[in-house]
Amino acid sequence: MTRGATRKATRAKKPKTTSSAEHHRVLRQQHESEAAQDYCEVIAELLDSGVEARVGRIAERFGLSHVTVSRVVRRLASEGYIVARARAPLGLTPRGRTLAAEARARHEVVVAFLRAIGVDERTAQADAEGIEHHVSPATLHAMARVARSPRR
C-alpha cells in the first residue's frame, strides 16, 4: 500500500463522533446549570413558604457543608441569579425566579409522568431530581402528554 492509501484507509476507519461530541457538550452544559436550577428552586420554595432563605438551611436541605453552599451562592450571585448580602437572607433576582419556576415546572411534569406509568410517589420524586435536568424539551412535552392522558 502506498503512504497516501494507508492514510486514507486509517481515516476511513475512524468513527464519526460529531453526534456523540454534541451529546456530551449538551450534558456538560446541563451539569453546569443543575446547581443554579436546584439552588434557585430551593430558595423560591423557602421564600414562597415564608421562611428566610439562609445558607445554613440550604446546606441542611442538600446535605452539604456551609462552605460549599456559600461558594455556590457567591457564584450564582455573580451570575445574576441570587441576591446575596452579608448577614441578610438570600433572595432571587427576576432571572433566578424564572429559572426556579422553569425547574419546578419540569420537575412536576417528570413526577406526573413517572406516576402515570406506575412509579410510587417517593421514587418518582427522587428520580425526578435527576431526570428533570437532562430531559429535552421534546421528551418533556411527550412526558406531559402521557401524564395528561387518562389511565387505561
Order of alpha helices (4+ residues) and beta strands (2+ residues): alpha-alpha-alpha-alpha-beta-beta-alpha-alpha-alpha
